Amino acid sequence: MQLKQLKYFMAVLEHGSFSNAAAELGRTQQAISKAVHNLEEIVGVRLLDRNARVATPTVFGELLLVHARNVDLELRSFRERVAEMLGTDKGQVTVGASATAAGLLLADAVSMLQSRQPDIRVTVKAGIYQDLLPNLLRGELDICVGVETVDANIEGLVREVLCRERFCVVASAQHPLAGQASVRHQQLLEHPWVLGQKLGSVEEAFVESFDTLGLGRPDAAIETNSTEFLREILLRDQHLCLLPADLFADEIAQGRMVRLPVTQFDWSASISLYYRRGTAPGNATVALIDALHVASRQHERNSS
C-alpha cells in the first residue's frame, strides 16, 4: 500500500468523482482510477460504489477512510516537525569525521548549512572512524561520518550509508608509472608503498588481488593516518598509495598527482553516518544531517 494510493482515494471522495480528483491533483483520470483499483486489490475489498452518481465509499471504504485520514494527519504533523527542526536558527553540533568524509561530504554539507542557518555552530573533530565511534557512544560527538573499511555495526549506534567511495592507486605525476595507459600488478610491486592505517576490507581486497595472480604483496614501508603526510610523501618521493579516489582531487586536477589505471582493479567502501540509537537529535544536528544527505546525492551524481 502506497501513500499516493491513499491520497488519491481520499481525493476521489473529497471531490466527488475521479475526474474532479484528477483535475484537483493535476493527474489524469486514468492514473487516479488505476491507483484506487490497485488499492482495492491490495486490501482485497471494494472501496467505492462506482454505480453512484457521486463517488461514495462502501462500508470498507468508510473504514479505510478513517485510517487514511489518520495517516495523512500524522504525515502532516511529521512534515511540520521536520520543517521546524530544519528551520532552527541557532544551536551547535559536534561531528567526528574521517579525512575522506570530511573532504568529500562534510565540507560541502557544513558550507550548505552555514548559508542556510549561519547561527549554527559546528565543531569538527578529525580521526579514523573506528576510533571516533566510541566517542560518539559516550556522547562526546553528536554524529560521526566516515569511510567504512570494516564492519562497524555497534550496539547503541544507528548506521546510515550516505554513498560509496571508490579507491584507487595514487602517485605523483612524476612517478615512472604515471602516463601509462594501463598498469599491471607486477609493476606495482617494483615501487615503494605508503598505506593508510586501518583500511580493513579495502586493504584485504587489495592484497587478495595480488594473491589471486600468484604474486607477492606490496611492501609498505610507511603507514600513516595523516592526510597531510600522505600528500607530501607522494609529491616528494616515488611512493604509491591506495586511497579514496577523490581524496586528492585538487592535486590530480592541478596535474601534481595521478590515478594509476591498474588492471583488474575495482575496490570501494561506504561512506556512512552514525548517530546514537534512542536519543532524539537536536535541531542543529538534524539540520546538518539533512545537508549531508544533499551533499551525498551531489557526490554520487558527480561520480556517475
C-alpha positions as CSV (number, residue, x, y, z in Angstrom):
1,M,0.0,0.0,0.0
2,Q,1.4,3.4,-1.0
3,L,0.7,6.8,0.4
4,K,-0.1,8.0,-3.1
5,Q,-2.9,5.5,-3.4
6,L,-4.4,6.7,-0.1
7,K,-4.1,10.3,-1.2
8,Y,-5.9,9.6,-4.5
9,F,-8.6,7.5,-2.7
10,M,-9.3,10.4,-0.3
11,A,-9.3,12.9,-3.2
12,V,-12.0,11.0,-5.1
13,L,-14.2,11.0,-2.0
14,E,-13.5,14.6,-1.2
15,H,-14.2,15.9,-4.7
16,G,-17.0,13.5,-5.6
17,S,-15.5,11.8,-8.7
18,F,-12.4,10.5,-10.4
19,S,-12.4,13.4,-12.9
20,N,-12.7,16.1,-10.3
21,A,-9.9,14.5,-8.2
22,A,-7.7,14.3,-11.3
23,A,-8.3,17.9,-12.1
24,E,-7.5,18.9,-8.5
25,L,-4.3,16.8,-8.3
26,G,-3.1,17.6,-11.8
27,R,-3.2,13.9,-12.8
28,T,-5.0,12.0,-15.5
29,Q,-8.3,10.4,-14.6
30,Q,-6.8,7.1,-15.7
31,A,-3.9,7.4,-13.2
32,I,-6.4,8.1,-10.4
33,S,-8.6,5.2,-11.3
34,K,-5.7,2.8,-11.7
35,A,-4.3,3.8,-8.3
36,V,-7.6,3.3,-6.5
37,H,-8.1,0.0,-8.3
38,N,-4.7,-1.2,-7.2
39,L,-5.5,-0.2,-3.7
40,E,-8.7,-2.3,-3.8
41,E,-6.7,-5.3,-5.0
42,I,-4.2,-4.8,-2.1
43,V,-6.8,-4.7,0.6
44,G,-8.9,-7.3,-1.1
45,V,-12.3,-5.5,-0.9
46,R,-14.3,-2.9,-3.0
47,L,-13.8,0.5,-1.5
48,L,-16.0,2.7,-3.8
49,D,-19.5,2.4,-5.1
50,R,-18.9,3.2,-8.8
51,N,-22.6,3.0,-9.7
52,A,-23.5,6.1,-7.7
53,R,-23.6,9.5,-9.4
54,V,-21.2,10.9,-6.8
55,A,-18.3,8.7,-5.6
56,T,-19.3,7.2,-2.3
57,P,-17.5,4.7,-0.1
58,T,-18.6,1.2,0.6
59,V,-18.6,0.1,4.2
60,F,-15.0,-1.0,3.7
61,G,-14.2,2.4,2.1
62,E,-15.6,4.2,5.2
63,L,-13.4,2.1,7.4
64,L,-10.3,2.8,5.3
65,L,-11.1,6.5,5.1
66,V,-10.8,6.8,8.9
67,H,-7.4,5.2,8.9
68,A,-6.3,7.1,5.8
69,R,-7.2,10.4,7.4
70,N,-5.2,9.5,10.5
71,V,-2.2,8.6,8.3
72,D,-2.5,11.9,6.5
73,L,-2.7,13.8,9.8
74,E,0.4,12.1,11.2
75,L,2.3,12.7,7.9
76,R,1.4,16.4,8.0
77,S,2.5,16.5,11.7
78,F,5.8,14.9,10.7
79,R,6.4,17.3,7.9
80,E,5.7,20.3,10.2
81,R,8.1,18.9,12.8
82,V,10.8,18.4,10.2
83,A,10.3,21.9,8.9
84,E,10.5,23.2,12.5
85,M,13.7,21.4,13.1
86,L,15.3,22.4,9.8
87,G,14.2,26.0,10.4
88,T,16.1,26.4,13.6
89,D,18.4,29.5,13.6
90,K,20.7,28.5,16.5
91,G,22.3,25.6,18.2
92,Q,25.5,23.6,17.9
93,V,26.6,20.2,16.6
94,T,29.9,18.3,17.1
95,V,30.9,16.0,14.3
96,G,33.6,13.3,14.1
97,A,34.8,12.7,10.6
98,S,37.4,10.7,8.8
99,A,39.7,12.7,6.4
100,T,38.0,11.4,3.3
101,A,34.4,12.0,4.6
102,A,35.4,15.5,5.8
103,G,36.8,16.5,2.4
104,L,34.2,14.9,0.2
105,L,30.9,15.4,2.1
106,L,31.2,17.2,5.3
107,A,32.8,20.4,3.9
108,D,30.0,20.8,1.4
109,A,27.4,20.0,4.0
110,V,28.7,22.5,6.5
111,S,29.0,25.2,3.8
112,M,25.4,24.5,2.8
113,L,24.3,24.6,6.4
114,Q,26.1,27.8,7.1
115,S,24.5,29.5,4.1
116,R,21.0,28.5,5.3
117,Q,21.4,28.9,9.1
118,P,24.6,30.9,9.9
119,D,23.9,30.9,13.6
120,I,24.5,27.2,14.0
121,R,28.0,26.4,15.4
122,V,29.7,23.4,14.0
123,T,32.7,21.7,15.6
124,V,34.6,19.1,13.5
125,K,36.9,16.5,15.1
126,A,39.0,14.5,12.7
127,G,40.2,10.9,13.1
128,I,39.7,7.3,11.9
129,Y,36.0,6.5,12.2
130,Q,36.7,3.3,14.1
131,D,38.4,5.4,16.8
132,L,35.7,8.1,16.7
133,L,32.7,5.8,17.3
134,P,33.4,5.1,21.0
135,N,33.4,8.9,21.4
136,L,30.0,9.0,19.8
137,L,28.7,6.4,22.2
138,R,30.0,8.4,25.1
139,G,28.1,11.4,23.9
140,E,31.2,13.4,23.1
141,L,30.1,13.6,19.5
142,D,26.6,14.2,18.0
143,I,27.2,12.3,14.8
144,C,30.1,10.6,13.0
145,V,30.8,10.4,9.3
146,G,33.5,8.1,7.8
147,V,34.6,5.7,5.2
148,E,33.8,2.2,6.3
149,T,36.6,-0.2,5.8
150,V,35.4,-2.7,8.4
151,D,32.0,-3.9,9.6
152,A,31.2,-1.4,12.4
153,N,27.7,-2.4,13.4
154,I,27.9,-1.3,17.0
155,E,25.2,-1.8,19.6
156,G,23.7,1.5,20.6
157,L,24.5,3.2,17.2
158,V,22.4,3.6,14.1
159,R,24.3,3.3,10.8
160,E,23.1,5.0,7.6
161,V,25.0,4.6,4.3
162,L,25.3,8.0,2.6
163,C,27.2,7.0,-0.6
164,R,30.1,4.9,-1.8
165,E,33.6,5.9,-2.5
166,R,35.9,4.2,-5.0
167,F,39.5,3.5,-4.0
168,C,42.4,3.8,-6.5
169,V,46.2,3.8,-6.6
170,V,47.6,7.3,-6.5
171,A,51.1,8.6,-7.3
172,S,53.0,11.7,-8.1
173,A,52.7,13.0,-11.7
174,Q,56.5,12.5,-11.9
175,H,56.2,8.8,-11.0
176,P,57.6,6.3,-13.5
177,L,54.2,4.7,-13.9
178,A,52.4,8.0,-14.5
179,G,51.1,8.4,-18.0
180,Q,50.8,4.7,-18.8
181,A,47.6,3.5,-20.5
182,S,47.4,0.6,-18.1
183,V,49.4,-0.6,-15.1
184,R,49.8,-4.3,-14.2
185,H,50.0,-5.6,-10.6
186,Q,53.6,-6.8,-11.2
187,Q,54.6,-3.2,-11.9
188,L,53.1,-2.1,-8.7
189,L,55.5,-4.4,-6.8
190,E,58.5,-2.7,-8.2
191,H,57.9,0.5,-6.3
192,P,57.7,1.5,-2.6
193,W,54.3,1.9,-0.9
194,V,52.8,4.0,1.8
195,L,49.5,2.8,3.2
196,G,46.8,4.4,5.4
197,Q,46.1,2.7,8.7
198,K,43.0,0.5,9.4
199,L,41.9,0.1,5.8
200,G,40.3,-3.1,6.7
201,S,38.2,-4.8,4.0
202,V,39.6,-2.4,1.3
203,E,43.2,-3.5,2.1
204,E,42.2,-7.1,2.3
205,A,40.6,-6.9,-1.2
206,F,43.7,-5.1,-2.4
207,V,46.1,-7.7,-1.1
208,E,43.9,-10.5,-2.3
209,S,44.1,-9.3,-5.9
210,F,47.9,-9.9,-5.7
211,D,47.4,-13.3,-4.1
212,T,44.9,-14.3,-6.9
213,L,47.6,-13.6,-9.5
214,G,50.2,-15.6,-7.6
215,L,52.3,-12.5,-6.9
216,G,53.9,-11.2,-3.8
217,R,52.4,-8.5,-1.7
218,P,53.4,-4.8,-1.8
219,D,56.0,-3.8,0.7
220,A,54.5,-0.9,2.7
221,A,57.5,0.6,4.5
222,I,55.4,3.5,5.7
223,E,51.9,3.6,7.4
224,T,50.1,6.7,8.4
225,N,46.7,8.2,9.2
226,S,47.8,11.7,8.4
227,T,46.4,13.2,5.1
228,E,49.0,16.0,5.2
229,F,51.9,13.5,5.4
230,L,50.5,11.4,2.6
231,R,50.2,14.4,0.4
232,E,53.8,15.4,1.0
233,I,55.4,12.0,0.8
234,L,53.6,11.2,-2.5
235,L,54.6,14.5,-4.1
236,R,58.2,14.3,-2.9
237,D,59.1,10.7,-3.5
238,Q,58.1,7.8,-5.8
239,H,55.8,6.1,-3.4
240,L,52.4,4.6,-4.4
241,C,49.3,4.7,-2.2
242,L,45.9,3.1,-2.1
243,L,43.4,6.0,-1.4
244,P,39.8,7.0,-1.9
245,A,39.6,8.3,-5.5
246,D,38.6,11.8,-4.6
247,L,40.8,12.5,-1.5
248,F,43.4,14.4,-3.6
249,A,41.1,15.5,-6.3
250,D,42.6,19.0,-6.3
251,E,46.1,17.8,-6.7
252,I,45.0,15.5,-9.5
253,A,43.1,18.3,-11.2
254,Q,46.3,20.5,-10.9
255,G,48.4,17.8,-12.6
256,R,50.5,17.2,-9.5
257,M,49.2,13.7,-8.8
258,V,47.6,10.9,-11.0
259,R,45.3,8.0,-10.5
260,L,47.0,4.9,-12.0
261,P,44.8,2.8,-14.3
262,V,45.5,-0.5,-12.7
263,T,44.1,-3.6,-14.5
264,Q,41.6,-5.8,-12.6
265,F,41.1,-3.1,-10.0
266,D,37.8,-2.1,-8.6
267,W,37.6,-1.5,-4.8
268,S,35.1,0.6,-3.0
269,A,33.7,1.3,0.5
270,S,30.7,3.0,2.0
271,I,30.8,6.5,3.5
272,S,28.4,6.1,6.4
273,L,26.7,8.3,9.0
274,Y,26.4,7.2,12.6
275,Y,24.3,8.5,15.5
276,R,23.2,7.2,18.9
277,R,20.1,4.9,19.0
278,G,17.2,6.1,21.1
279,T,18.4,9.6,21.5
280,A,16.5,12.4,19.8
281,P,19.0,14.6,17.9
282,G,19.0,18.3,18.4
283,N,17.7,20.6,15.8
284,A,21.2,21.7,14.7
285,T,22.2,18.0,14.3
286,V,19.1,17.3,12.2
287,A,19.8,20.3,10.0
288,L,23.4,19.1,9.4
289,I,22.2,15.5,8.7
290,D,19.8,17.0,6.1
291,A,22.7,18.9,4.5
292,L,24.8,15.6,4.5
293,H,22.0,13.9,2.6
294,V,22.0,16.6,-0.1
295,A,25.9,16.6,-0.3
296,S,25.9,12.8,-0.7
297,R,23.4,12.9,-3.5
298,Q,25.5,15.6,-5.3
299,H,28.7,13.5,-4.8
300,E,27.0,10.4,-6.3
301,R,25.8,12.4,-9.3
302,N,29.3,13.9,-9.9
303,S,30.9,10.4,-9.6
304,S,28.5,8.7,-12.0
